[in-house]
Amino acid sequence: MKKCLLFLVFSAFLFSNCDLQQPLNDEDLIFIGEWSSDDYFIEIAANGYGFCQRRNSPSFEGNVTIRNDRIIIQGAEGRHRFDIGEPPFEESGEVMMILDGDLFYRH
């Protein structure tokens, strides 16, 4: 009985700390889309799922979190944090944003 109770407490603790995929907040929907810079290609979906690939490096996919002026894409194969320098804006008919000081274009 003690082992079963200990297992249940441990399981509850473990699952409460899991980073489950969450849809993006309404104010973060402006980040949805496929974006590329000279070094990166990222894709962000409304359901909180994303894809990231750095040039000449393996890609990975996973959960997207946007908070505290950062975009975090985290999956089993890797994690990358982008600092948002400028949220998406339109200029000359193109949508762009600045992450980690690099200009990203929406496709």
N, CA, C and O atoms as a GROMACS GRO file, in nm:
protein
  428
    1MET      N    1   0.082  -0.119   0.000
    1MET     CA    2   0.000   0.000   0.000
    1MET      C    3   0.087   0.126   0.000
    1MET      O    4   0.059   0.222  -0.071
    2LYS      N    5   0.194   0.124   0.082
    2LYS     CA    6   0.283   0.240   0.089
    2LYS      C    7   0.348   0.265  -0.047
    2LYS      O    8   0.362   0.380  -0.089
    3LYS      N    9   0.389   0.158  -0.115
    3LYS     CA   10   0.454   0.172  -0.245
    3LYS      C   11   0.358   0.232  -0.347
    3LYS      O   12   0.398   0.316  -0.428
    4CYS      N   13   0.234   0.191  -0.342
    4CYS     CA   14   0.134   0.242  -0.435
    4CYS      C   15   0.110   0.392  -0.410
    4CYS      O   16   0.102   0.470  -0.505
    5LEU      N   17   0.098   0.431  -0.285
    5LEU     CA   18   0.077   0.571  -0.250
    5LEU      C   19   0.198   0.654  -0.291
    5LEU      O   20   0.183   0.764  -0.344
    6LEU      N   21   0.317   0.603  -0.266
    6LEU     CA   22   0.439   0.673  -0.306
    6LEU      C   23   0.445   0.690  -0.458
    6LEU      O   24   0.482   0.796  -0.507
    7PHE      N   25   0.408   0.586  -0.532
    7PHE     CA   26   0.406   0.592  -0.677
    7PHE      C   27   0.307   0.698  -0.726
    7PHE      O   28   0.338   0.775  -0.817
    8LEU      N   29   0.188   0.703  -0.665
    8LEU     CA   30   0.087   0.802  -0.704
    8LEU      C   31   0.135   0.944  -0.677
    8LEU      O   32   0.114   1.033  -0.760
    9VAL      N   33   0.197   0.967  -0.564
    9VAL     CA   34   0.248   1.101  -0.532
    9VAL      C   35   0.359   1.140  -0.630
    9VAL      O   36   0.361   1.253  -0.679
   10PHE      N   37   0.450   1.047  -0.658
   10PHE     CA   38   0.558   1.074  -0.753
   10PHE      C   39   0.502   1.102  -0.892
   10PHE      O   40   0.549   1.194  -0.960
   11SER      N   41   0.403   1.024  -0.936
   11SER     CA   42   0.343   1.043  -1.068
   11SER      C   43   0.274   1.178  -1.078
   11SER      O   44   0.286   1.247  -1.180
   12ALA      N   45   0.203   1.218  -0.975
   12ALA     CA   46   0.136   1.348  -0.975
   12ALA      C   47   0.238   1.460  -0.984
   12ALA      O   48   0.215   1.557  -1.056
   13PHE      N   49   0.348   1.449  -0.913
   13PHE     CA   50   0.454   1.550  -0.919
   13PHE      C   51   0.516   1.555  -1.057
   13PHE      O   52   0.538   1.663  -1.111
   14LEU      N   53   0.544   1.439  -1.114
   14LEU     CA   54   0.607   1.431  -1.246
   14LEU      C   55   0.518   1.492  -1.352
   14LEU      O   56   0.565   1.573  -1.433
   15PHE      N   57   0.391   1.456  -1.356
   15PHE     CA   58   0.301   1.506  -1.459
   15PHE      C   59   0.264   1.652  -1.438
   15PHE      O   60   0.230   1.721  -1.534
   16SER      N   61   0.268   1.702  -1.317
   16SER     CA   62   0.239   1.844  -1.295
   16SER      C   63   0.352   1.932  -1.348
   16SER      O   64   0.330   2.050  -1.374
   17ASN      N   65   0.470   1.876  -1.364
   17ASN     CA   66   0.583   1.953  -1.414
   17ASN      C   67   0.607   1.934  -1.563
   17ASN      O   68   0.702   1.991  -1.617
   18CYS      N   69   0.523   1.855  -1.631
   18CYS     CA   70   0.538   1.836  -1.775
   18CYS      C   71   0.498   1.963  -1.848
   18CYS      O   72   0.403   2.031  -1.810
   19ASP      N   73   0.572   1.994  -1.954
   19ASP     CA   74   0.541   2.110  -2.035
   19ASP      C   75   0.452   2.065  -2.150
   19ASP      O   76   0.500   2.028  -2.256
   20LEU      N   77   0.321   2.069  -2.127
   20LEU     CA   78   0.226   2.023  -2.226
   20LEU      C   79   0.203   2.132  -2.330
   20LEU      O   80   0.210   2.251  -2.299
   21GLN      N   81   0.175   2.091  -2.452
   21GLN     CA   82   0.150   2.185  -2.560
   21GLN      C   83   0.024   2.264  -2.529
   21GLN      O   84  -0.079   2.207  -2.494
   22GLN      N   85   0.034   2.395  -2.542
   22GLN     CA   86  -0.078   2.484  -2.518
   22GLN      C   87  -0.097   2.573  -2.641
   22GLN      O   88   0.003   2.615  -2.700
   23PRO      N   89  -0.221   2.604  -2.680
   23PRO     CA   90  -0.242   2.697  -2.790
   23PRO      C   91  -0.184   2.834  -2.756
   23PRO      O   92  -0.173   2.870  -2.638
   24LEU      N   93  -0.147   2.909  -2.859
   24LEU     CA   94  -0.095   3.044  -2.836
   24LEU      C   95  -0.206   3.134  -2.782
   24LEU      O   96  -0.324   3.113  -2.812
   25ASN      N   97  -0.167   3.233  -2.704
   25ASN     CA   98  -0.262   3.333  -2.656
   25ASN      C   99  -0.304   3.420  -2.774
   25ASN      O  100  -0.231   3.429  -2.873
   26ASP      N  101  -0.420   3.482  -2.764
   26ASP     CA  102  -0.471   3.565  -2.873
   26ASP      C  103  -0.372   3.672  -2.917
   26ASP      O  104  -0.356   3.697  -3.036
   27GLU      N  105  -0.305   3.736  -2.821
   27GLU     CA  106  -0.210   3.843  -2.856
   27GLU      C  107  -0.085   3.790  -2.924
   27GLU      O  108  -0.010   3.868  -2.984
   28ASP      N  109  -0.060   3.660  -2.917
   28ASP     CA  110   0.059   3.601  -2.980
   28ASP      C  111   0.031   3.541  -3.117
   28ASP      O  112   0.122   3.489  -3.181
   29LEU      N  113  -0.094   3.547  -3.163
   29LEU     CA  114  -0.130   3.490  -3.292
   29LEU      C  115  -0.060   3.562  -3.408
   29LEU      O  116  -0.053   3.507  -3.518
   30ILE      N  117  -0.008   3.681  -3.386
   30ILE     CA  118   0.064   3.754  -3.491
   30ILE      C  119   0.194   3.682  -3.530
   30ILE      O  120   0.252   3.712  -3.635
   31PHE      N  121   0.240   3.589  -3.447
   31PHE     CA  122   0.364   3.516  -3.475
   31PHE      C  123   0.342   3.390  -3.560
   31PHE      O  124   0.438   3.326  -3.601
   32ILE      N  125   0.216   3.356  -3.588
   32ILE     CA  126   0.185   3.236  -3.667
   32ILE      C  127   0.244   3.249  -3.807
   32ILE      O  128   0.237   3.355  -3.869
   33GLY      N  129   0.301   3.140  -3.855
   33GLY     CA  130   0.348   3.138  -3.993
   33GLY      C  131   0.484   3.074  -4.007
   33GLY      O  132   0.542   3.024  -3.911
   34GLU      N  133   0.532   3.077  -4.131
   34GLU     CA  134   0.666   3.029  -4.164
   34GLU      C  135   0.756   3.151  -4.178
   34GLU      O  136   0.724   3.245  -4.251
   35TRP      N  137   0.868   3.148  -4.109
   35TRP     CA  138   0.960   3.261  -4.104
   35TRP      C  139   1.101   3.214  -4.138
   35TRP      O  140   1.139   3.101  -4.105
   36SER      N  141   1.177   3.300  -4.203
   36SER     CA  142   1.317   3.264  -4.228
   36SER      C  143   1.405   3.387  -4.220
   36SER      O  144   1.363   3.499  -4.249
   37SER      N  145   1.528   3.362  -4.178
   37SER     CA  146   1.634   3.463  -4.177
   37SER      C  147   1.751   3.404  -4.256
   37SER      O  148   1.736   3.301  -4.321
   38ASP      N  149   1.864   3.467  -4.250
   38ASP     CA  150   1.982   3.411  -4.317
   38ASP      C  151   2.025   3.279  -4.256
   38ASP      O  152   2.082   3.194  -4.325
   39ASP      N  153   1.997   3.259  -4.126
   39ASP     CA  154   2.045   3.139  -4.056
   39ASP      C  155   1.937   3.041  -4.013
   39ASP      O  156   1.967   2.924  -3.990
   40TYR      N  157   1.812   3.085  -4.001
   40TYR     CA  158   1.708   3.000  -3.944
   40TYR      C  159   1.584   2.994  -4.032
   40TYR      O  160   1.554   3.084  -4.109
   41PHE      N  161   1.513   2.882  -4.017
   41PHE     CA  162   1.376   2.867  -4.066
   41PHE      C  163   1.295   2.821  -3.947
   41PHE      O  164   1.329   2.722  -3.883
   42ILE      N  165   1.187   2.893  -3.916
   42ILE     CA  166   1.099   2.852  -3.806
   42ILE      C  167   0.955   2.854  -3.855
   42ILE      O  168   0.918   2.931  -3.944
   43GLU      N  169   0.877   2.770  -3.795
   43GLU     CA  170   0.735   2.764  -3.825
   43GLU      C  171   0.661   2.762  -3.692
   43GLU      O  172   0.694   2.684  -3.603
   44ILE      N  173   0.559   2.846  -3.681
   44ILE     CA  174   0.482   2.857  -3.557
   44ILE      C  175   0.334   2.841  -3.592
   44ILE      O  176   0.283   2.910  -3.679
   45ALA      N  177   0.267   2.750  -3.522
   45ALA     CA  178   0.125   2.724  -3.544
   45ALA      C  179   0.043   2.774  -3.426
   45ALA      O  180   0.094   2.787  -3.315
   46ALA      N  181  -0.084   2.804  -3.451
   46ALA     CA  182  -0.173   2.856  -3.348
   46ALA      C  183  -0.193   2.758  -3.233
   46ALA      O  184  -0.223   2.799  -3.121
   47ASN      N  185  -0.177   2.628  -3.261
   47ASN     CA  186  -0.200   2.529  -3.157
   47ASN      C  187  -0.081   2.513  -3.062
   47ASN      O  188  -0.083   2.427  -2.974
   48GLY      N  189   0.023   2.597  -3.079
   48GLY     CA  190   0.138   2.592  -2.989
   48GLY      C  191   0.246   2.496  -3.033
   48GLY      O  192   0.333   2.459  -2.954
   49TYR      N  193   0.240   2.454  -3.159
   49TYR     CA  194   0.340   2.361  -3.211
   49TYR      C  195   0.433   2.436  -3.305
   49TYR      O  196   0.390   2.527  -3.376
   50GLY      N  197   0.561   2.399  -3.305
   50GLY     CA  198   0.656   2.469  -3.389
   50GLY      C  199   0.766   2.380  -3.444
   50GLY      O  200   0.783   2.266  -3.402
   51PHE      N  201   0.839   2.436  -3.536
   51PHE     CA  202   0.949   2.368  -3.605
   51PHE      C  203   1.064   2.469  -3.613
   51PHE      O  204   1.040   2.588  -3.635
   52CYS      N  205   1.186   2.422  -3.597
   52CYS     CA  206   1.303   2.509  -3.603
   52CYS      C  207   1.418   2.436  -3.672
   52CYS      O  208   1.446   2.320  -3.643
   53GLN      N  209   1.483   2.508  -3.763
   53GLN     CA  210   1.603   2.452  -3.824
   53GLN      C  211   1.702   2.564  -3.848
   53GLN      O  212   1.671   2.667  -3.907
   54ARG      N  213   1.822   2.542  -3.801
   54ARG     CA  214   1.933   2.632  -3.827
   54ARG      C  215   2.007   2.578  -3.949
   54ARG      O  216   2.022   2.457  -3.964
   55ARG      N  217   2.054   2.667  -4.033
   55ARG     CA  218   2.124   2.627  -4.155
   55ARG      C  219   2.234   2.526  -4.123
   55ARG      O  220   2.313   2.547  -4.030
   56ASN      N  221   2.240   2.418  -4.198
   56ASN     CA  222   2.340   2.312  -4.185
   56ASN      C  223   2.338   2.242  -4.049
   56ASN      O  224   2.440   2.190  -4.004
   57SER      N  225   2.223   2.241  -3.984
   57SER     CA  226   2.207   2.173  -3.855
   57SER      C  227   2.079   2.090  -3.859
   57SER      O  228   1.990   2.115  -3.939
   58PRO      N  229   2.071   1.990  -3.772
   58PRO     CA  230   1.948   1.910  -3.767
   58PRO      C  231   1.829   1.996  -3.722
   58PRO      O  232   1.845   2.091  -3.645
   59SER      N  233   1.712   1.962  -3.772
   59SER     CA  234   1.591   2.034  -3.732
   59SER      C  235   1.531   1.967  -3.609
   59SER      O  236   1.565   1.854  -3.574
   60PHE      N  237   1.441   2.039  -3.545
   60PHE     CA  238   1.364   1.981  -3.436
   60PHE      C  239   1.229   2.049  -3.431
   60PHE      O  240   1.211   2.158  -3.485
   61GLU      N  241   1.136   1.984  -3.366
   61GLU     CA  242   1.002   2.037  -3.353
   61GLU      C  243   0.951   2.012  -3.213
   61GLU      O  244   0.998   1.922  -3.143
   62GLY      N  245   0.854   2.092  -3.173
   62GLY     CA  246   0.800   2.075  -3.040
   62GLY      C  247   0.708   2.188  -3.001
   62GLY      O  248   0.649   2.254  -3.086
   63ASN      N  249   0.697   2.210  -2.872
   63ASN     CA  250   0.607   2.311  -2.816
   63ASN      C  251   0.664   2.451  -2.832
   63ASN      O  252   0.785   2.472  -2.819
   64VAL      N  253   0.576   2.545  -2.860
   64VAL     CA  254   0.613   2.686  -2.871
   64VAL      C  255   0.554   2.760  -2.752
   64VAL      O  256   0.435   2.748  -2.722
   65THR      N  257   0.639   2.837  -2.686
   65THR     CA  258   0.595   2.924  -2.577
   65THR      C  259   0.641   3.065  -2.610
   65THR      O  260   0.757   3.087  -2.647
   66ILE      N  261   0.550   3.161  -2.598
   66ILE     CA  262   0.586   3.301  -2.620
   66ILE      C  263   0.552   3.376  -2.493
   66ILE      O  264   0.436   3.387  -2.453
   67ARG      N  265   0.657   3.430  -2.429
   67ARG     CA  266   0.637   3.508  -2.307
   67ARG      C  267   0.765   3.584  -2.275
   67ARG      O  268   0.874   3.545  -2.315
   68ASN      N  269   0.748   3.692  -2.201
   68ASN     CA  270   0.862   3.774  -2.159
   68ASN      C  271   0.951   3.812  -2.276
   68ASN      O  272   1.074   3.806  -2.267
   69ASP      N  273   0.889   3.852  -2.388
   69ASP     CA  274   0.962   3.893  -2.508
   69ASP      C  275   1.057   3.785  -2.560
   69ASP      O  276   1.166   3.815  -2.607
   70ARG      N  277   1.014   3.659  -2.549
   70ARG     CA  278   1.092   3.546  -2.600
   70ARG      C  279   1.000   3.445  -2.667
   70ARG      O  280   0.886   3.425  -2.626
   71ILE      N  281   1.053   3.382  -2.771
   71ILE     CA  282   0.988   3.267  -2.833
   71ILE      C  283   1.075   3.147  -2.802
   71ILE      O  284   1.195   3.147  -2.832
   72ILE      N  285   1.017   3.046  -2.741
   72ILE     CA  286   1.091   2.924  -2.708
   72ILE      C  287   1.027   2.809  -2.782
   72ILE      O  288   0.907   2.784  -2.770
   73ILE      N  289   1.108   2.738  -2.860
   73ILE     CA  290   1.064   2.617  -2.928
   73ILE      C  291   1.140   2.503  -2.864
   73ILE      O  292   1.263   2.499  -2.869
   74GLN      N  293   1.067   2.410  -2.804
   74GLN     CA  294   1.130   2.303  -2.729
   74GLN      C  295   1.069   2.169  -2.764
   74GLN      O  296   0.947   2.151  -2.759
   75GLY      N  297   1.156   2.075  -2.800
   75GLY     CA  298   1.112   1.940  -2.832
   75GLY      C  299   1.212   1.840  -2.780
   75GLY      O  300   1.309   1.875  -2.714
   76ALA      N  301   1.188   1.714  -2.811
   76ALA     CA  302   1.277   1.607  -2.765
   76ALA      C  303   1.416   1.618  -2.825
   76ALA      O  304   1.514   1.579  -2.762
   77GLU      N  305   1.426   1.673  -2.947
   77GLU     CA  306   1.556   1.681  -3.014
   77GLU      C  307   1.633   1.809  -2.986
   77GLU      O  308   1.750   1.820  -3.022
   78GLY      N  309   1.570   1.906  -2.922
   78GLY     CA  310   1.641   2.030  -2.895
   78GLY      C  311   1.552   2.141  -2.843
   78GLY      O  312   1.432   2.123  -2.824
   79ARG      N  313   1.616   2.255  -2.820
   79ARG     CA  314   1.546   2.372  -2.767
   79ARG      C  315   1.618   2.495  -2.818
   79ARG      O  316   1.741   2.499  -2.822
   80HIS      N  317   1.541   2.595  -2.857
   80HIS     CA  318   1.602   2.722  -2.892
   80HIS      C  319   1.515   2.835  -2.841
   80HIS      O  320   1.392   2.831  -2.847
   81ARG      N  321   1.582   2.936  -2.789
   81ARG     CA  322   1.514   3.054  -2.738
   81ARG      C  323   1.552   3.172  -2.827
   81ARG      O  324   1.670   3.200  -2.848
   82PHE      N  325   1.452   3.241  -2.877
   82PHE     CA  326   1.473   3.362  -2.956
   82PHE      C  327   1.426   3.482  -2.875
   82PHE      O  328   1.315   3.482  -2.822
   83ASP      N  329   1.509   3.584  -2.863
   83ASP     CA  330   1.468   3.709  -2.800
   83ASP      C  331   1.398   3.795  -2.906
   83ASP      O  332   1.452   3.816  -3.014
   84ILE      N  333   1.279   3.843  -2.874
   84ILE     CA  334   1.200   3.923  -2.967
   84ILE      C  335   1.249   4.068  -2.959
   84ILE      O  336   1.225   4.137  -2.861
   85GLY      N  337   1.317   4.111  -3.064
   85GLY     CA  338   1.362   4.250  -3.072
   85GLY      C  339   1.253   4.341  -3.124
   85GLY      O  340   1.239   4.455  -3.079
   86GLU      N  341   1.176   4.290  -3.219
   86GLU     CA  342   1.065   4.364  -3.279
   86GLU      C  343   0.960   4.262  -3.321
   86GLU      O  344   0.989   4.173  -3.401
   87PRO      N  345   0.838   4.274  -3.268
   87PRO     CA  346   0.733   4.180  -3.309
   87PRO      C  347   0.699   4.202  -3.456
   87PRO      O  348   0.745   4.300  -3.516
   88PRO      N  349   0.619   4.113  -3.516
   88PRO     CA  350   0.588   4.126  -3.658
   88PRO      C  351   0.535   4.264  -3.696
   88PRO      O  352   0.451   4.322  -3.626
   89PHE      N  353   0.587   4.315  -3.806
   89PHE     CA  354   0.546   4.444  -3.861
   89PHE      C  355   0.548   4.435  -4.012
   89PHE      O  356   0.613   4.347  -4.069
   90GLU      N  357   0.477   4.526  -4.076
   90GLU     CA  358   0.471   4.525  -4.222
   90GLU      C  359   0.549   4.644  -4.277
   90GLU      O  360   0.537   4.756  -4.228
   91GLU      N  361   0.628   4.616  -4.380
   91GLU     CA  362   0.705   4.720  -4.447
   91GLU      C  363   0.715   4.685  -4.595
   91GLU      O  364   0.757   4.575  -4.630
   92SER      N  365   0.677   4.777  -4.679
   92SER     CA  366   0.681   4.758  -4.825
   92SER      C  367   0.608   4.631  -4.868
   92SER      O  368   0.652   4.561  -4.960
   93GLY      N  369   0.497   4.601  -4.803
   93GLY     CA  370   0.416   4.486  -4.839
   93GLY      C  371   0.466   4.352  -4.786
   93GLY      O  372   0.405   4.249  -4.813
   94GLU      N  373   0.575   4.352  -4.710
   94GLU     CA  374   0.628   4.228  -4.652
   94GLU      C  375   0.613   4.233  -4.501
   94GLU      O  376   0.625   4.339  -4.439
   95VAL      N  377   0.587   4.115  -4.441
   95VAL     CA  378   0.577   4.104  -4.295
   95VAL      C  379   0.709   4.052  -4.243
   95VAL      O  380   0.761   3.951  -4.291
   96MET      N  381   0.764   4.123  -4.144
   96MET     CA  382   0.895   4.088  -4.088
   96MET      C  383   0.889   4.098  -3.936
   96MET      O  384   0.797   4.155  -3.879
   97MET      N  385   0.990   4.040  -3.872
   97MET     CA  386   1.010   4.057  -3.729
   97MET      C  387   1.160   4.045  -3.703
   97MET      O  388   1.235   3.995  -3.787
   98ILE      N  389   1.202   4.090  -3.588
   98ILE     CA  390   1.343   4.082  -3.551
   98ILE      C  391   1.355   3.991  -3.429
   98ILE      O  392   1.298   4.019  -3.324
   99LEU      N  393   1.431   3.883  -3.445
   99LEU     CA  394   1.460   3.788  -3.336
   99LEU      C  395   1.610   3.777  -3.322
   99LEU      O  396   1.681   3.757  -3.421
  100ASP      N  397   1.660   3.790  -3.201
  100ASP     CA  398   1.804   3.780  -3.174
  100ASP      C  399   1.884   3.875  -3.263
  100ASP      O  400   1.997   3.844  -3.300
  101GLY      N  401   1.826   3.989  -3.298
  101GLY     CA  402   1.894   4.087  -3.380
  101GLY      C  403   1.891   4.057  -3.529
  101GLY      O  404   1.944   4.136  -3.608
  102ASP      N  405   1.831   3.946  -3.570
  102ASP     CA  406   1.824   3.906  -3.711
  102ASP      C  407   1.684   3.935  -3.766
  102ASP      O  408   1.584   3.921  -3.696
  103LEU      N  409   1.679   3.974  -3.894
  103LEU     CA  410   1.554   4.001  -3.960
  103LEU      C  411   1.495   3.872  -4.015
  103LEU      O  412   1.561   3.801  -4.091
  104PHE      N  413   1.371   3.842  -3.979
  104PHE     CA  414   1.298   3.725  -4.026
  104PHE      C  415   1.184   3.772  -4.116
  104PHE      O  416   1.114   3.868  -4.083
  105TYR      N  417   1.167   3.705  -4.228
  105TYR     CA  418   1.058   3.733  -4.321
  105TYR      C  419   0.954   3.624  -4.313
  105TYR      O  420   0.987   3.505  -4.302
  106ARG      N  421   0.825   3.665  -4.319
  106ARG     CA  422   0.716   3.567  -4.323
  106ARG      C  423   0.695   3.525  -4.467
  106ARG      O  424   0.695   3.609  -4.557
  107HIS      N  425   0.677   3.395  -4.489
  107HIS     CA  426   0.653   3.341  -4.624
  107HIS      C  427   0.505   3.334  -4.652
  107HIS      O  428   0.465   3.291  -4.760
   0.00000   0.00000   0.00000
